């Protein structure tokens, strides 16, 4: 059974709050670079990254202007080819963060990205990263990628090293978008840009 599946199954017996805490702990544990045991054959990188995307909603603060009204959901988007499939949908199903429901949307073009709070930009879009980041400039959207050099202009990069998933965070880009990342998340990340 995969990491995410096990967490979701066990949380149903304990309630949604327990699931949120468990997912947050797993994400921070993995961000710290702790190695998944070699004998564990169910390590699924997609599950780990989906859990991270879910947890960004808990560890990032958006300006109030990022939400049309108090019940506007937190939207997690995927731009380009979707490497997650149903795994991401399962990670956020029924979850509420700070009184807001979490939703998932998929986009083929950056022009279609509206009111998105966390946006995973697929490696399929790597040739267009500069254009995509420029189109999102000024929007309170946390941009996430996984290819080398993503944090040159993007905000968060998944870095996979063997059985580890770490984060690289461009704090200057995060700040320029008007977002605040929790120090708990930054402690476990490699920082690029200026902390200021």
C-alpha positions as CSV (number, residue, x, y, z in Angstrom):
1,X,0.0,0.0,0.0
2,X,1.4,3.4,-0.9
3,X,2.2,6.2,1.5
4,X,-0.8,8.3,0.6
5,X,-3.2,5.4,0.4
6,X,-2.2,4.2,3.9
7,X,-2.6,7.7,5.3
8,X,-6.0,8.3,3.8
9,X,-7.2,4.9,4.9
10,X,-6.1,5.2,8.4
11,X,-7.4,8.8,8.7
12,X,-10.9,7.8,7.8
13,X,-11.1,5.9,11.0
14,X,-9.6,8.9,13.0
15,X,-11.2,11.8,11.2
16,X,-10.1,14.6,8.8
17,X,-8.0,16.5,11.3
18,X,-5.9,13.5,11.9
19,X,-5.4,13.1,8.2
20,X,-4.3,16.7,7.8
21,X,-1.8,16.4,10.6
22,X,-0.5,13.1,9.3
23,X,0.0,14.4,5.8
24,X,1.7,17.5,7.2
25,X,4.1,15.4,9.2
26,X,4.9,13.1,6.3
27,X,5.6,16.1,4.0
28,X,7.9,17.7,6.5
29,X,9.6,14.4,7.3
30,X,10.3,13.9,3.6
31,X,11.3,17.5,3.1
32,X,14.0,17.1,5.7
33,X,15.6,14.5,3.4
34,X,15.0,11.5,5.6
35,X,15.6,8.4,3.4
36,X,12.7,6.1,2.8
37,X,13.8,2.6,4.0
38,X,15.4,0.6,1.2
39,X,13.2,-2.4,1.9
40,X,10.1,-0.3,1.3
41,X,9.1,-1.1,-2.3
42,X,6.0,1.1,-2.3
43,X,7.8,4.5,-2.4
44,X,5.8,6.4,-5.0
45,X,7.2,9.7,-5.9
46,X,3.9,10.9,-7.3
47,X,2.2,10.3,-3.9
48,X,4.9,12.2,-2.1
49,X,4.7,15.2,-4.4
50,X,0.9,15.2,-4.2
51,X,1.2,15.3,-0.4
52,X,3.5,18.2,-0.7
53,X,1.1,20.1,-3.0
54,X,-1.7,19.5,-0.4
55,X,0.6,20.7,2.4
56,X,1.6,23.9,0.7
57,X,-2.0,25.0,1.3
58,X,-1.3,24.7,5.1
59,X,2.2,26.2,5.1
60,X,1.7,29.2,2.7
61,X,-0.3,32.3,3.5
62,X,-2.0,34.2,0.7
63,X,-3.1,37.8,0.8
64,X,-6.8,38.2,1.3
65,X,-7.1,39.6,-2.2
66,X,-6.2,36.0,-3.5
67,X,-9.8,34.9,-2.6
68,X,-13.0,36.4,-4.0
69,X,-14.9,35.7,-0.8
70,X,-14.6,33.8,2.5
71,X,-15.7,30.5,1.1
72,X,-13.5,30.6,-2.1
73,X,-11.6,27.3,-2.2
74,X,-7.9,26.9,-2.3
75,X,-7.2,25.8,-5.9
76,X,-4.3,23.5,-6.7
77,X,-3.6,23.4,-10.4
78,X,-1.5,21.3,-12.8
79,X,-0.4,23.0,-16.0
80,X,0.6,20.7,-18.8
81,X,0.9,16.9,-18.7
82,X,-0.4,15.6,-15.4
83,X,2.0,13.2,-13.6
84,X,-0.3,12.7,-10.7
85,X,-3.6,11.5,-12.1
86,X,-6.1,10.5,-9.3
87,X,-3.4,10.6,-6.6
88,X,-3.6,14.4,-6.3
89,X,-7.4,14.3,-6.3
90,X,-7.4,11.7,-3.5
91,X,-4.9,13.8,-1.4
92,X,-7.3,16.8,-1.3
93,X,-10.7,15.1,-1.4
94,X,-12.8,16.4,1.5
95,X,-9.9,18.5,2.9
96,X,-10.4,21.9,4.4
97,X,-7.6,24.3,5.3
98,X,-8.3,27.5,7.2
99,X,-12.0,27.1,6.5
100,X,-11.5,26.7,2.8
101,X,-12.2,23.6,0.7
102,X,-9.3,22.3,-1.4
103,X,-9.9,21.8,-5.1
104,X,-7.8,20.5,-8.1
105,X,-7.9,21.8,-11.6
106,X,-5.9,20.9,-14.7
107,X,-4.9,23.4,-17.3
108,X,-3.5,23.1,-20.9
109,X,-2.5,26.7,-21.3
110,X,-1.3,29.4,-18.9
111,X,-3.9,31.7,-20.2
112,X,-6.6,29.5,-18.7
113,X,-5.0,29.7,-15.2
114,X,-7.3,31.9,-13.1
115,X,-7.5,32.2,-9.3
116,X,-5.1,29.4,-8.8
117,X,-3.2,29.3,-5.5
118,X,-0.7,26.4,-6.0
119,X,0.3,25.6,-9.6
120,X,2.4,22.6,-10.5
121,X,4.1,23.4,-13.8
122,X,4.8,20.1,-15.5
123,X,8.1,19.2,-17.1
124,X,6.2,19.1,-20.4
125,X,6.1,22.9,-20.2
126,X,9.8,23.4,-19.6
127,X,10.4,25.0,-22.9
128,X,7.9,27.7,-21.9
129,X,8.8,28.3,-18.3
130,X,9.9,31.9,-18.9
131,X,6.7,32.8,-20.7
132,X,4.5,31.0,-18.1
133,X,6.2,32.6,-15.1
134,X,6.0,36.0,-16.8
135,X,2.2,35.5,-17.4
136,X,1.7,34.7,-13.7
137,X,3.8,37.6,-12.5
138,X,1.8,39.7,-10.1
139,X,-0.6,36.9,-9.2
140,X,-0.6,35.3,-5.8
141,X,0.1,31.9,-7.2
142,X,2.8,29.6,-5.7
143,X,4.6,28.1,-8.7
144,X,6.0,24.6,-8.3
145,X,8.1,22.6,-10.7
146,X,10.6,19.7,-10.7
147,X,13.1,20.4,-13.4
148,X,16.7,21.7,-12.9
149,X,16.8,25.4,-12.8
150,X,13.1,25.9,-12.1
151,X,13.7,28.1,-9.1
152,X,15.6,30.6,-11.3
153,X,12.3,32.2,-11.8
154,X,9.7,29.8,-10.2
155,X,9.1,29.5,-6.5
156,X,9.4,25.9,-5.3
157,X,11.2,22.9,-6.9
158,X,10.9,19.2,-6.0
159,X,14.4,17.8,-5.9
160,X,14.5,14.0,-5.9
161,X,17.7,12.3,-4.8
162,X,17.4,8.6,-4.7
163,X,14.6,7.8,-2.2
164,X,14.5,11.4,-0.9
165,X,12.3,14.3,-2.0
166,X,13.5,17.7,-0.9
167,X,12.4,21.2,-1.6
168,X,14.2,24.1,-3.1
169,X,12.5,27.5,-2.4
170,X,13.2,30.8,-4.2
171,X,12.2,33.1,-1.3
172,X,12.6,36.3,-3.4
173,X,10.0,35.0,-6.0
174,X,7.6,33.9,-3.1
175,X,7.9,37.4,-1.5
176,X,7.4,39.2,-4.9
177,X,4.1,37.3,-5.3
178,X,2.9,38.5,-1.9
179,X,3.0,35.1,-0.3
180,X,4.4,34.0,3.0
181,X,5.9,30.6,3.5
182,X,6.0,29.1,7.0
183,X,9.4,29.0,8.7
184,X,8.6,25.3,9.5
185,X,8.6,24.5,5.7
186,X,11.6,26.7,5.0
187,X,13.7,25.0,7.7
188,X,13.5,21.8,5.8
189,X,14.2,23.4,2.4
190,X,17.2,24.5,0.5
191,X,16.9,28.3,0.1
192,X,17.7,30.2,-3.1
193,X,17.1,33.9,-3.5
194,X,17.3,36.2,-0.5
195,X,15.6,35.4,2.8
196,X,14.9,39.1,3.6
